[in-house]
Amino acid sequence: MTQPVEIDIPHKLGRDAARDRIGGGIGKLAGMFPGGAAVDHRWEGDTMHFTVAAMGQRVACRLDVADTNVHAAIDLPPFLGLFAAKIREKLAKVGPTLLR
């Protein structure tokens, strides 16, 4: 297992509104992975756990929603670890637009 891709995405929505936006945009999050498609997701308190199928691999992801930011953690399997920098870059670019 490679190191998780982690990033904090600031927002000014408040916790509840951020959760609503994330819940409505889960399909867009999966598009950040090569060949990605959301497989499943569930909420545990203010943390969304979801799995993305990408290039024959399953990727476990977590989004921890706080009042002023969302912390994303993506556990990439070794094969997809090659794409970690690109995934982090795309998440930093697209993530804030999902919270607007």
N, C-alpha and C positions, 0 to 999 in steps of 0.2 A: 504494500500500500504506500502510495506517495503521500507527501505532506498535503493537508487539505488546502484548497484555495480559499482564502478568507478575505473579506472586504466589508467595510462599514459604509452604508449608504445613508447619508443624512436626509432628513425630511422635516417638514413643518406641519404635518397633518395631525399629529397626535396618534396615539397607539391604535384606537379603534378604527379610525379612517384608514390608516396604513394597512391594517389587517384586511379591511374590505377591499382595498385596491389590489393587494397581493392575491387575495382569494380570486378576484375577478381576472387576474392577469397570469395565472399559473401556466397557461399555454404559451405565452410569450417567453416566460423564463426558460422553458424547455428548448426553445429555438436558439438558445445561446450555445448549445452543444452541437457538434457535427452530427447530422442525422438524428437529432434529438426529438423525442416525443414524451410528454409527461405520461407516466404509467399510473401512478397513484399519489395521493397526498392526504395528509391528515393533520389536524391541529392538536397540539397538547399545550393548553394554556395559550401563551403568546408565541409559541414556536410552531412553525409549519415544517413538517417533515415531508419530503417528497422524493420520489425516485424517477430518474430519467433514463430511458433506454437510448444509448448512443453507440453507434458502430458495433453492435453486438455486445455491448457492455452495459451493466446496470450501475448507475451513479447515484449514491445517496447524498441528499442535500438537506440543509437546515436553514431556516430563516428565523432569527430571533428578533421579534418586533418590540421596540422600546418607544418611548414617547418622542424621541428626536432622531432616532436612527434605526436602521435594520442591519443586523449583522448576518451576513451570508457565509456559510461554510459548506464547501463542496468536497466530498471525499472521492477523489479520482482513483480508479484502478490504475495499475502501472502503465498499461498501454495508452490510456488517455492522459497520463501525466505529461506526455509530450506536448499536449495542447494547453497546459496549465496557464502559461503566460497569456495566450490568446483568449482563453475563457475569462481570466481575471480582467483583462483589458476591455473585453466586450461587456462584462458585467458592470464595470465602473462607468462605461459610457451609456448603456441602455438602462441599467438599474434605476437611476434617478428619474428617467422618463416614465417608468411604471408607477412612480409615486407622485406624479403631478396630477 
